[in-house]
Structure formats: C-alpha cells, structure tokens
C-alpha cells in the first residue's frame, strides 16, 4: 500500500486559529492546518516577476501573475521586496495552507469556511 502525499489547499480569508476551530468543531481528523502562512505576491509590473522568479525559483510556485512563496522564505522575500523598492508594484496576501488526506474532510472544511477563497495546489512543497 502506498501513501500519497496530502493535497495542499491555500485559503485567503481564513486564519490558522479559525482553521483550528473548524477542525475541532467538525471533528475533522484527516487534515491539518499549517501554522505559518504561505505568502502570495501578485505583481503589477512585467519585469518584477522575472527577477523574483530567478531569485526564489526553488521556494516559489507561480500561478499566472502570482508567486506562492514558502513560509521558510518569508524574511528573504520581505528583504528582497524592500531592497528592490517593490512595495508599490505588488500586492501581498497571507494564505492559510491546509493539508488534506481525505476529500470528505476537505469538503467539510470548505462547507464551514464558506467565507474563504480556495487555491488548490497538487504535488508541491510550500513548507
């Protein structure tokens, strides 16, 4: 029997504490919330994502114009943004990362967290 890695889903609008409450209230056992957020950076300048991708290619997943950055790289990313004066050229959002080992728990979580926007990620390591 092979054990597949969990499905990772990112949520905008749900905090770690809210996720723990939902998991507890719904008695979900086949999921876990990551305590550190994944940073989503949306670029408004065409040149900025290219340089950013070169610098953080190992810790970044790109979806369209958005970079999803590992929590382990938070300080480095924040320093890079400041050093390159990118504050006015990006939008930063902290996302909750949930690991689901069962689709039933995922459905139950999303039904309860209907205030969130989900970004489904498969086969990536954002931690």
N, C-alpha and C positions, 0 to 999 in steps of 0.2 A: 504494500500500500504506500503510495507516495502522497506526501502532504504538500499541497500547493501553497505558495505564499499568500498572505491575505490581500484582499483588494483594498486599495487605499482610495479614500474619497475625501476631498477637501471641501470644507464648508465656509462660506462667507456669511457672517451674521450669527455665528454660534461660538460661544466661548468654551474653554476647557471645562469650567465649572458647570455651565449649562449642560454640556455633554454628559458629565458625570451624573448629574441629576436625572437626566433622561435614561441613562443606562441603569441607574438604581431603581427609578420608578417603574420602568418597564421590565425590570429583571432580565436584562439582556446579558448573555454570557458568552456570546461568540463575536464580541467586538471589544475594541479598546480605543480610548482617545489618547492621542499624543500630547504630552504636557506643553511642548514648545510649538508655537505656530510656524507654519510654512509661510514664507514671505512671497506675495505675488506682486510683481512690479510690471506695470503697464507703461510702455514707452510711447511718448508723443513725438519723438524725434527719430528719423530713419537711421541715422548714424549711431546713435547711442546703443541700440540693442546688439549691433555687430561687435563693438568693442567690449561690451559687457559679456557677451557670449564667449568671446575669446578668453577673457579673464576668469570666468566662472563656469567653463564648459563642463567640468566634472560634477558640479553641485547644482546644476540648473537643468530644468526641463522647460523647453519653450512650447507654448501653445499660442499660435498666432503671434500677436504683439506682446504677449505676457510671458514673463520669466517667473517660474516657480522655483524658489531657492530653498535649499536645505536649511533647517534651523541651525545646523552646525556652522553655517557660513554667515549668520546674521551680522556679527560685528564687522567682518571683512566687507560685506556688501554695504553696510551703513557707511563705513570709512570710504569706500570707493565712490559712493554717491556724493559725499561731502567733498572729497578731493577733486572730483570732476565737475563740481557745480551742477549736478543733475536734478536737484530738488524741484526745480520748476519744469522739468522735462519728463517727469514720471508721476505715476500715481501708485502709492504703496498701500497694500491691503494685507493684513494678517489673516491667515486662514487656519481653521482647525483641521487637523489631519485625523481621520478615523480609519482604523484598520478593521475590516470586516472579514470574518472567517465563515460567515453564513449569510445567505441572501435574505433569510427571514428576519434576522436581526437588523440588517440594513434597511429593509422595508419598514420595520417597526420604528427604527430611529428616525427615518425620514418622515414618517407619518406624524411623529411627535414634534420634530424640528421643522415644521412646515414654514417657519419664518426664514429659513436658510436657503441659499443658492448652493447647489452641489456641483462640484467639478470632479468627474470620475477619472481616476488615474489607474492604469493597469500596468504591471511589470516595471515599476520604477522604484528607486530607493531615494526617498527625500528625507532621510533622517541622518 
